[in-house]
């Protein structure tokens, strides 16, 4: 069963995301902080990571930078999930290693499933950047 780690500091949003992922037939791992997400990566090997962009403490782009710097996690596709509609923020996230950026409220469940399936089909090491559903136009 594919596994998706969701790193999100708002518990309600984290639970909604996890339920959606469960509904897709995937296993959802949950972390309320970037630090907790990194600690989880020491024992869990998710197929995909979805990380909130703006969190207290370590933010999503720093989390991604650390994932990319670690040989054990560098290959895992990482999607930045953010409420910030700033194009420069999204571009910076991709430059720092995000495979794509999802904007909260701008991506629907069908798009989420299609994008997750896209990365699962590609397999490890094939997680290059792609389009950005829900991006500000």
C-alpha positions as CSV (number, residue, x, y, z in Angstrom):
1,X,0.0,0.0,0.0
2,X,1.5,3.4,-1.0
3,X,2.3,5.7,2.0
4,X,2.0,9.5,2.1
5,X,3.5,11.6,4.9
6,X,1.5,14.7,5.5
7,X,3.3,17.5,7.5
8,X,0.8,20.2,8.5
9,X,0.6,22.3,11.7
10,X,-3.2,22.7,11.7
11,X,-4.6,19.6,13.1
12,X,-8.0,19.9,11.3
13,X,-6.3,20.3,7.9
14,X,-4.0,17.4,8.7
15,X,-6.9,15.1,9.5
16,X,-8.9,16.2,6.4
17,X,-5.8,15.5,4.2
18,X,-5.2,12.1,5.9
19,X,-8.8,11.1,5.4
20,X,-8.6,12.0,1.7
21,X,-5.4,10.0,1.4
22,X,-7.0,7.1,3.2
23,X,-10.0,7.3,0.8
24,X,-7.6,6.9,-2.1
25,X,-6.5,3.6,-0.6
26,X,-3.1,4.9,0.6
27,X,-1.6,4.8,4.1
28,X,-1.5,8.3,5.6
29,X,1.3,9.2,8.1
30,X,0.8,12.4,10.1
31,X,3.2,15.0,11.6
32,X,2.2,18.3,13.2
33,X,5.6,19.9,12.8
34,X,8.4,19.8,10.2
35,X,10.7,18.5,13.0
36,X,8.3,15.7,13.8
37,X,8.1,14.9,10.0
38,X,11.9,14.7,9.8
39,X,12.0,12.4,12.9
40,X,9.4,10.2,11.3
41,X,11.5,9.8,8.2
42,X,14.2,8.1,10.3
43,X,11.8,5.1,10.7
44,X,9.2,5.4,7.9
45,X,9.8,5.5,4.2
46,X,6.8,7.2,2.5
47,X,6.4,7.1,-1.2
48,X,5.3,10.8,-1.3
49,X,5.5,13.7,1.2
50,X,3.0,16.6,1.4
51,X,4.3,19.5,3.5
52,X,2.7,22.7,4.6
53,X,4.6,25.8,3.4
54,X,4.1,28.0,6.4
55,X,4.6,26.5,9.9
56,X,6.0,27.7,13.1
57,X,9.6,26.8,13.6
58,X,10.9,25.1,10.5
59,X,8.9,26.0,7.4
60,X,8.1,23.7,4.4
61,X,10.9,24.9,2.2
62,X,13.5,24.3,4.9
63,X,12.0,20.8,5.4
64,X,12.3,20.1,1.7
65,X,15.9,21.4,1.7
66,X,16.8,18.9,4.5
67,X,15.0,16.1,2.7
68,X,16.9,16.7,-0.5
69,X,20.3,16.8,1.4
70,X,19.7,13.4,2.9
71,X,20.5,10.4,0.6
72,X,17.7,8.4,2.4
73,X,15.0,10.9,1.5
74,X,16.4,12.8,-1.5
75,X,14.5,10.6,-4.0
76,X,11.0,11.0,-2.4
77,X,8.6,13.3,-4.3
78,X,7.7,16.3,-2.1
79,X,4.6,18.5,-2.7
80,X,4.5,21.9,-0.9
81,X,0.9,22.6,0.2
82,X,0.4,26.3,1.0
83,X,-2.2,29.0,1.4
84,X,0.3,31.6,0.2
85,X,-0.5,32.6,-3.4
86,X,2.8,34.3,-4.1
87,X,4.4,33.2,-7.4
88,X,7.9,33.9,-6.1
89,X,7.3,31.7,-3.0
90,X,6.2,28.9,-5.3
91,X,9.1,29.3,-7.6
92,X,11.5,29.4,-4.6
93,X,10.0,26.2,-3.3
94,X,10.5,24.4,-6.6
95,X,14.1,25.7,-6.8
96,X,14.7,24.3,-3.3
97,X,13.4,20.9,-4.3
98,X,9.6,20.8,-4.2
99,X,8.3,18.6,-7.1
100,X,5.3,20.9,-7.3
101,X,3.2,23.4,-5.3
102,X,-0.5,22.9,-4.4
103,X,-2.4,26.0,-3.3
104,X,-4.9,25.4,-0.5
105,X,-8.4,25.9,-1.7
106,X,-7.3,25.8,-5.4
107,X,-6.8,22.1,-5.9
108,X,-9.7,19.6,-5.7
109,X,-9.7,16.0,-4.6
110,X,-9.7,14.6,-8.1
111,X,-6.6,16.6,-9.0
112,X,-4.9,15.5,-5.8
113,X,-5.5,11.9,-6.6
114,X,-4.3,12.3,-10.2
115,X,-1.1,14.0,-9.0
116,X,-0.3,11.4,-6.3
117,X,-0.9,8.6,-8.8
118,X,1.4,10.4,-11.2
119,X,4.3,10.2,-8.7
120,X,3.5,6.6,-7.7
121,X,3.7,5.6,-11.4
122,X,7.0,7.3,-11.8
123,X,8.7,5.4,-9.0
124,X,11.7,6.3,-6.9
125,X,14.2,8.7,-8.4
126,X,11.9,9.9,-11.1
127,X,10.3,12.7,-9.1
128,X,11.3,15.7,-11.2
129,X,9.3,18.9,-11.2
130,X,6.1,18.9,-13.1
131,X,3.0,21.1,-13.5
132,X,1.5,22.8,-10.5
133,X,-2.2,22.2,-10.1
134,X,-4.0,24.8,-8.0
135,X,-1.3,27.4,-8.8
136,X,-2.3,31.0,-9.0
137,X,-2.8,32.1,-12.6
